[in-house]
Amino acid sequence: MTAIESQLIERLKKLPPNLVAEVVDFVEFLIAREERAAAAQRLTEGLARLDALNLPLVSEDEVEEEVQAARRERRDGAIATST
């Protein structure tokens, strides 16, 4: 255990339970904030890599066609397995 961890534990022991709960909430907030920042960074990097591929844009109609085709495929597969 590091010196800072020991100091933190000693200070936590001096707090009443309701304040310890606040500390826990704050630590959870900090962890969530770091996780969100890391996820945003991964997303930014992923979008940059995707953009570098210079793929043609997909229209809303093409997306809708793909969605409908996937739904038909799923529905047809469900019908085939139920018979």
Secondary structure, 3 states (H helix, E strand, C coil): CCHHHHHHHHHHHCCCHHHHHHHHHHHHHHHHHHHHHHHHHHHHHHHHHHHHCCCCCCCHHHHHHHHHHHHHHHHHHHHHHHC
